[in-house]
């Protein structure tokens, strides 16, 4: 028996590389698309609505570092 506490133990899936996701090749979610579109507008990047979940996640991570909103506060 293990003493795992799911609400406390974040586990490795919170840091899992999108390339390792089992659903990473599925179309991005609506939430990803909405957030990515906003980030693309803020950073002047083109928005591609055909990205997979994994590719969208990687691009979100990249654009978050370029967004003025996140840099300013």
SVG drawing of the C-alpha trace seen along z (x, -y; Angstrom):
<svg xmlns="http://www.w3.org/2000/svg" viewBox="-14 -46 24 48">
<polyline fill="none" stroke="black" stroke-width="0.4" points="0.0,0.0 1.3,-3.5 0.9,-6.7 0.1,-8.8 -1.9,-11.9 -3.2,-13.0 -4.2,-16.5 -0.7,-17.0 1.5,-14.9 1.7,-16.7 3.3,-13.7 5.2,-13.6 2.2,-14.2 2.1,-17.9 5.6,-18.2 5.2,-15.7 6.6,-16.6 3.9,-17.1 5.8,-14.7 5.1,-12.0 1.3,-12.6 -0.8,-9.7 -3.4,-12.3 -0.8,-14.7 -1.7,-14.1 -5.4,-14.9 -6.7,-18.3 -6.1,-21.0 -8.8,-21.7 -11.1,-24.7 -9.4,-26.2 -6.0,-25.8 -7.2,-27.4 -8.7,-30.4 -5.6,-31.0 -3.3,-30.4 -5.2,-32.8 -4.9,-35.5 -1.1,-34.9 -0.7,-35.0 -2.5,-38.3 -0.3,-39.7 2.9,-38.5 2.2,-39.1 2.4,-35.4 0.1,-33.7 -2.6,-31.5 -2.9,-28.0 -6.2,-26.3 -5.0,-22.9 -2.4,-22.3 -2.4,-19.2 -2.7,-19.3 1.0,-18.7 2.0,-21.3 -0.4,-23.8 1.0,-23.2 4.6,-23.8 3.6,-26.9 1.7,-28.3 4.8,-27.7 7.0,-29.5 4.6,-32.5 4.0,-33.0 7.7,-34.0 7.1,-36.6 3.7,-38.0 3.8,-41.6 0.9,-40.7 2.9,-38.0 6.1,-40.1 4.5,-43.1 2.6,-41.4"/>
</svg>
